[in-house]
Amino acid sequence: MLVDGVLLLVGFVLLIVGADYLVRGAVSIAERLGVSPLIIGLTIVACGTSLPELVVSVRATLAGSAPLAIGNVVGSNICNILLILGTAALLAPLRCDRVVLLRDGSMMLIATAYFAGATLVGGYGPAYGIVAILGLVAAMLFSYWHDRKSGDDLHQLEAEEVSPIQGSWALLILAVVLGLAGVIGGAELLVESAVSIARGVGVSEEVIGLTLVAFGTSVPELATTVVAAMRKHADVAIGNVLGSNLFNLLGILGVTSLIDIIPTPPATAAFDVWVLIAVSVLMIVFMRTGWRLGRREGAVLVLLYAVFVVAQFLGIGQMMVEEMGPVSLT
């Protein structure tokens, strides 16, 4: 168990550091090639911060640990809303831009509803994946068109939040290659050690994915969101969370479901998907009230995350499955 814990920690470090250098190297290369900050923010930055979740979920699916992959996606979204956004609001109250909330918040809620529907129907396969990826592309194209038309600089600011790497072309390419190797190697260690720990302590892979793995893969979002909040870039902080959640549900689960048909874990349908829906709506309500997210709301969100983690290790989801039976619309 101790060895698995050390390997888990090493996997997290490789994931986080690897993703950081991969994104910074890719952003630096894009800037030297003359790519606009808007495109960089919409693509490299948006996808890069969710890269740990993507690689871990894909690796877990290939390893036959689909519940861990689903738990990682759902848990990351819940962590983004409750812990990351709540922590950012505790440190520096966030004023919400109406355009950001209405545009990106609406897209996130639509993606959440699509995911919930697939969850209750019974699983995620190629049909889900194709629609999800097309939806993500459509959302990115709409954001690009809207930013150009309205002059909104949210995604440009997201690109500017990334510190570029100074050096030669060879150094930038090396940063990207080593960063990618770190992400892949970290995902390998993380998945294997997480599965071993789950079996050792007698909890499901889904619970480990929802809590430990989800928190670890969400660290890049935590860092960027907190830094943006401290710099008084509230739109960037909120946009990071909304964009990450959208990418998790459409991009990560979309790609994962193209690899293999993934049945819905019973506890996800009975409990976790409802938590995700509730906290997604609660976040929008909190931000819509007064167009700000204050320290009081931030404290509530962080407290709710602690309750969620405790509920997972108490087995509330499994208890609901045993009480009500598997939830399905079919």
Secondary structure by P-SEA (a helix, b strand, c coil): caaaaaaaaaaaaaaaaaaaaaaaaaaaaaaaacccaaaaaacaaaaaaaaaaaaaaaaaaaacaaaaaaaaaaaaaaaacccaaaaaaaabbbbbcaaaaaaaaaaaaaaaaaaaaaaaaccccaaaaaaaaaaaaaaaaaaaaaaaaaccaaaaaaaaabbbbbccaaaaaaaaaaaaaaaaaaaaaaaaaaaaaaaaacccaaaaaacaaaaaaaaaaaaaaaaaaaacaaaaaaaaaaaaaaaaacaaaaaaaaaccccccccccccaaaaaaaaaaaaaaaaaccccccaaaaaaaaaaaaaaaaaaaaaaaaaaaaaccccccc
